[in-house]
Each structure stands twice: as C-alpha cells, then as structure tokens.
Amino acid sequence: MQFTAALRRAATAGLLLTLLGFAACTTVAPSTRPAPGGNANLEARAKSAVEARNYGAAAELYAQLAAGVTGTARVDYLLEAARYAAEAGDTATARRRLNDTRNLASPAQQQRVSVLLARLELNEHRPQAALGLLDALSQPLGDAARIDAAAIRGQVLFQLGRPVDAVRALTERELWLNDAAAILANQRMLWDGFRQNPATAPLAPSGDKVVDGWLALAPLVATSG
C-alpha cells in the first residue's frame, strides 16, 4: 500500500511538472499593438506636416495611420494619404492609395475617391477626362466632395478655355466656405486661373455682377502677373 501511494504521489508530481512546462511554452508574447495614443501622435505629426506644407511626409504618415485601422476609418486615412501625395506631385502613389480603397469605401467616400481621381487627371493635363469624372459623380454630393469637386471643376474649365464657366463655378464655391483662409485660397485660385490661362479676347459680360467683376480683372491679371 505504501508503495502504491508513493507511485501515485510521483505520478501527480510528474503531471504538475508537465502542465507547468506546457504553460511555459504557451506564454503569450508581448502585444505588438501600438501603444495607447500612438495613433493620436501620428495624426498630430501628419497635421503638422500639412501645416508645414511637407505634403510628402503627410501622405506617408496618413498611410501609416491607414495601416493600423480597418473599415471606413482606413478609407478616410487613405483618402488623406492620396490627397497629400497629389499635393506633393506623386501621382503614382496617390493612385495606389485610391486603389487601396476599392471595395471598402462607403458611397460618400466613393464620391471623394472619384473627385480625387479627377484631380489626378487635371494634374496630368487631361482636363476633359477630369471633367468627365466630375460629370459622372453620383448626386447629391456630400459637403466635402462638393467643395473639392467645385475647385477642380473651376480649374478644369479654365484649362478648357471656358473662363466664364470657371469663374461661375468658383464664385459659387466661395458661398459654401466659412473659413477666411479657405475663401482667400479660392480667390487665389480664380486669380491663378486667369494668370495661367490668359484670355485671347475680351470676355463678354455674363449678367452676374460677381462673375463680371472677376471677368473685368482678366486684362489686369494678364498685364500685372
């Protein structure tokens, strides 16, 4: 009986050692998830890069943010990455980021994808293709897509030699803006449109006082630069 009891104690001890060994082998590795606040830090850096007009860095930081999330949040970051890649003149990267949104974007986000694709066509001097993308946008547009689409439409129309329509698009866009810096940038877009696409003949009045006020500036832009 004593011998049997000793065998049982030995077997129990062996089982405990075996279980401890398994526990040691299956210890969970330290988490590789970002530390709390990591995304907030990346986003702050991305916004600082935008403010410094370091658009290439901003595009890369937003791409890193996209890699750490899923769903519509991922698409939002990819859209920002594409936007600032386009600002940096990196069309190939911008197209790649937009392609990454495929099958993930909501209808509202898909509108923004199409607007950014139109911008890339404009950047590559294909204004007619850009206009086609804008005309094909599903309606009604969300606020962000509508404001961005109007900016691109105005620039496209200037390139196509339709300054009256361009001015009308951009002056209407200004009504949707409530930020002084954005309004100033819109007015600069109008001025640059005349400067980069000088009219070859006097522009006939449109009948809209605001539009005609800008059209009256066209000869001044041509002479003053």
BELPEDA-V384215 format. One record per pair of residues at least 12 apart in sequence whose ideal C-beta (glycine too) atoms are under 7 Angstrom apart, sorted by the first residue. I is the first residue (numbers start at 1). J is the second residue. If there is no record, write none. Layout:
BEGIN
i;j
I;J
I;J
END
This chain:
BEGIN
i;j
34;68
39;65
39;68
42;61
42;64
42;65
43;65
45;61
46;58
46;61
46;62
46;65
49;61
50;84
55;84
55;87
55;88
56;88
56;90
58;84
59;81
59;84
59;85
59;88
59;93
62;77
62;80
62;81
62;84
63;81
63;97
65;77
66;78
66;81
72;106
72;109
74;104
75;101
75;104
75;105
75;109
78;97
78;100
78;101
79;101
79;109
79;112
79;116
81;97
82;94
82;97
82;98
82;116
83;116
85;97
86;116
86;119
86;120
86;123
91;120
91;123
91;124
94;120
95;120
98;113
98;116
98;117
101;113
107;138
108;142
111;137
111;138
111;141
111;142
111;145
112;144
112;145
114;133
114;137
115;145
115;148
115;149
115;152
117;133
118;130
118;133
118;134
118;152
119;152
121;133
122;152
122;155
122;156
127;156
127;159
127;160
130;152
130;156
131;156
134;149
134;152
134;153
137;149
146;176
147;173
147;176
150;169
150;170
150;172
150;173
151;173
151;189
153;169
154;166
154;169
154;170
154;173
154;189
154;193
155;189
155;193
157;169
158;193
158;197
159;197
163;199
163;203
163;218
164;203
164;206
164;211
164;215
166;193
167;190
167;211
167;214
167;215
168;208
168;211
170;186
170;189
170;190
171;210
171;211
171;214
173;186
174;186
190;214
191;221
194;217
194;218
194;221
195;221
195;225
198;222
199;218
203;215
203;218
END
